[in-house]
Amino acid sequence: MARLSITSCLGILTVCLAILAAFVYQSTQQDIMKDSSNLPPWFAFTFGFKAFKLLELFPNWVLPPPVRMVELALGGLHKSQVIVAIDDLGIADALGDSAQTAQQLAATLGIQDADKLCRLLTAAAAFGVLTARQDSKSSTITFHNNALSAVLRNDHPNTVTHTIKGGMQSLYMPFNYIAEGLRQDRVPFDIAHGQDMWQYLKNNAEMEHEFSLAMASQDKMGIHGLLTDYDWSQHSKVIDVGAAYGTFLAAMLKQHPSLSGVVCDLSQVVQKAEQQWQSKYPSSMINRTSFVECDFLKSGMLPKADQAREAYVLRDILHDWSDDKVLVILRNLRQAIGDNPSAVVLLVESVLQGITDLSVKYLLDITMLVAVDGKERTEQEFGQLLQDTGFHLKTVHQTRGLYRVVEALPVSS
Ligand SMILES: C[S@@+](CC[C@H](N)C(=O)[O-])C[C@H]1O[C@@H](n2cnc3c(N)ncnc32)[C@H](O)[C@@H]1O
């Protein structure tokens, strides 16, 4: 009993400190369009993660269980769909830097019923997305963007609008089939869409484009940590396997002028990646990059490691696949490396810390369960898969963000 009270007190104290720190931090953030990807010092990052975990659980301690359960079960759906609707309607872009009434917004967006729009915006403001102000005399409600809604603007440096669109359009239906997927031992996405996700994307060019943009948008949520906390300059060439449009590689090449790179993905994706690069990046970067079509599930299709200090990078790739497919991908990588002793494989993944990690990582794991036959893995699980395919897990680099870099070296046979 005494131990429980001390633990609870410490938990509540940490939560209070975290709230205070967040409040002080927020009050210093005047510019809602500011690029928020600056990295915190390591101690703040480590403490922040622990405090965030406690904050997540705080409502469980203070709300009655039935209220909290309904809030968790339905609130997630409601909040999610309110945000998706706001994004879909382009509210944040329409507001820009101004404050507007629902009537003004409805007129701009061609929405007939301004009252319904007002209810949607008020609901969003109630959980902190958008800010609402009511004039005490006229009762007129005006809405304006805050730091949260601003990241739904297309012109925000950290915009997440593509992540929301790409994540929602094809995944909304499959999330209805989690229980059915478990009963039938099938992937919920396949039940909902009658085909697996890769086939679906291949058959829907528009969806595939949105998916690749969503992948590029992932950069907004953690690329600075990856670029700063791992030393990419130690490599001569980075082969980005399953690169989508290669935005991660582009960021590395921009930062390290001596680095060259390869964008490697399925043919239809890599063709679009090359077009994007031609219009987006300077020739000084394009000249150091090659675009290679590959299928990493097929033997002999990955570019060979033909020079010293090459790195194969796979960001968010292995979590898309079941263990048996991961073994195929790693064996194909091992084959491509051959007897080049200085080549490394870098798996950029969220890497679960047992069962006590942040809930966002387990939700990501559920996304993999719903969308593809994949999973988030622990360091031990990566270690075993690497050992089974001719690699040795050298180390796992922590970065200030959701990602870790699992570094693997080839073992000579
Ligand atoms: C989750 S996305 C990751 C994209 C990128 N690495 C990133 O972090 O932004 C997975 C990528 O794997 C690619 N992919 C799927 N199956 C593939 C295969 N058999 N061979 C090569 N690439 C594949 C997809 O086209 C997609 O670009």
The ligand as an SDF file (V2000), in Angstrom:
LIG
                    3D

 27 29  0  0  0  0  0  0  0  0999 V2000
    6.3090    2.0160  -45.9280 C   0  0  0  0  0  0  0  0  0  0  0  0
    6.9640    2.5360  -47.4370 S   0  0  0  0  0  0  0  0  0  0  0  0
    8.5440    3.1750  -46.9060 C   0  0  0  0  0  0  0  0  0  0  0  0
    9.0790    4.2220  -47.8220 C   0  0  0  0  0  0  0  0  0  0  0  0
   10.4100    4.8540  -47.4420 C   0  0  0  0  0  0  0  0  0  0  0  0
   11.4380    3.9040  -47.0670 N   0  0  0  0  0  0  0  0  0  0  0  0
   10.2280    5.8840  -46.3510 C   0  0  0  0  0  0  0  0  0  0  0  0
   10.6450    5.6330  -45.2280 O   0  0  0  0  0  0  0  0  0  0  0  0
    9.6620    6.9640  -46.6280 O   0  0  0  0  0  0  0  0  0  0  0  0
    7.3850    1.0030  -48.1990 C   0  0  0  0  0  0  0  0  0  0  0  0
    8.0060    1.1190  -49.5850 C   0  0  0  0  0  0  0  0  0  0  0  0
    8.3750   -0.2120  -50.0020 O   0  0  0  0  0  0  0  0  0  0  0  0
    8.1280   -0.3050  -51.3880 C   0  0  0  0  0  0  0  0  0  0  0  0
    7.9640   -1.7220  -51.7420 N   0  0  0  0  0  0  0  0  0  0  0  0
    6.9310   -2.5460  -51.4520 C   0  0  0  0  0  0  0  0  0  0  0  0
    7.1640   -3.7760  -51.9340 N   0  0  0  0  0  0  0  0  0  0  0  0
    8.3650   -3.7300  -52.5340 C   0  0  0  0  0  0  0  0  0  0  0  0
    9.1540   -4.6980  -53.1960 C   0  0  0  0  0  0  0  0  0  0  0  0
    8.7260   -5.9660  -53.3430 N   0  0  0  0  0  0  0  0  0  0  0  0
   10.3590   -4.3320  -53.6920 N   0  0  0  0  0  0  0  0  0  0  0  0
   10.7860   -3.0310  -53.5570 C   0  0  0  0  0  0  0  0  0  0  0  0
   10.0860   -2.0590  -52.9240 N   0  0  0  0  0  0  0  0  0  0  0  0
    8.8890   -2.4130  -52.4230 C   0  0  0  0  0  0  0  0  0  0  0  0
    6.8540    0.5080  -51.5860 C   0  0  0  0  0  0  0  0  0  0  0  0
    6.7010    0.8900  -52.9370 O   0  0  0  0  0  0  0  0  0  0  0  0
    7.0840    1.6780  -50.6440 C   0  0  0  0  0  0  0  0  0  0  0  0
    7.7180    2.7460  -51.2910 O   0  0  0  0  0  0  0  0  0  0  0  0
  1  2  1  0
  2  3  1  0
  2 10  1  0
  3  4  1  0
  4  5  1  0
  5  6  1  0
  5  7  1  0
  7  8  2  0
  7  9  1  0
 10 11  1  0
 11 12  1  0
 11 26  1  0
 12 13  1  0
 13 14  1  0
 13 24  1  0
 14 15  1  0
 14 23  1  0
 15 16  2  0
 16 17  1  0
 17 18  1  0
 17 23  2  0
 18 19  1  0
 18 20  2  0
 20 21  1  0
 21 22  2  0
 22 23  1  0
 24 25  1  0
 24 26  1  0
 26 27  1  0
M  CHG  2   2   1   9  -1
M  END
$$$$
